[in-house]
């Protein structure tokens, strides 16, 4: 999906993937060796929400393949400072199982 939508290939190795389907919404989370976390929210119904989000570990600089994104900061009592970015998925993709 990243390659097809934005020609993005994450260079870091994925460590863990979690997949869930809750009330017709597919959630996929990928945690990378570099500290990057990515997630995909994909509503199965036509016209639903579809987006890809990224979060950086505290103190981590964005990887080169994500340099073009703007990164917002948010303070969290539990996680310190969270930096994140996202983009809306425009194309159609098969459901994630």
ChimeraX attribute file (.defattr): number of C-alpha atoms within 10 A of each C-alpha:
attribute: neighborCount
match mode: 1-to-1
recipient: residues
	/A:1	15
	/A:2	12
	/A:3	9
	/A:4	11
	/A:5	15
	/A:6	10
	/A:7	9
	/A:8	12
	/A:9	12
	/A:10	15
	/A:11	12
	/A:12	13
	/A:13	10
	/A:14	16
	/A:15	12
	/A:16	11
	/A:17	13
	/A:18	10
	/A:19	13
	/A:20	14
	/A:21	15
	/A:22	8
	/A:23	8
	/A:24	12
	/A:25	19
	/A:26	18
	/A:27	18
	/A:28	18
	/A:29	18
	/A:30	16
	/A:31	19
	/A:32	17
	/A:33	12
	/A:34	17
	/A:35	19
	/A:36	20
	/A:37	20
	/A:38	21
	/A:39	19
	/A:40	24
	/A:41	20
	/A:42	22
	/A:43	19
	/A:44	18
	/A:45	9
	/A:46	7
	/A:47	7
	/A:48	12
	/A:49	13
	/A:50	18
	/A:51	15
	/A:52	20
	/A:53	15
	/A:54	21
	/A:55	21
	/A:56	21
	/A:57	17
	/A:58	12
	/A:59	11
	/A:60	13
	/A:61	14
	/A:62	21
	/A:63	14
	/A:64	9
	/A:65	12
	/A:66	15
	/A:67	10
	/A:68	8
	/A:69	13
	/A:70	11
	/A:71	17
	/A:72	11
	/A:73	12
	/A:74	11
	/A:75	10
	/A:76	9
	/A:77	6
	/A:78	6
	/A:79	10
	/A:80	12
	/A:81	15
	/A:82	17
	/A:83	20
	/A:84	20
	/A:85	16
	/A:86	17
	/A:87	14
	/A:88	13
	/A:89	19
	/A:90	9
	/A:91	9
	/A:92	10
	/A:93	12
	/A:94	8
	/A:95	10
	/A:96	14
	/A:97	9
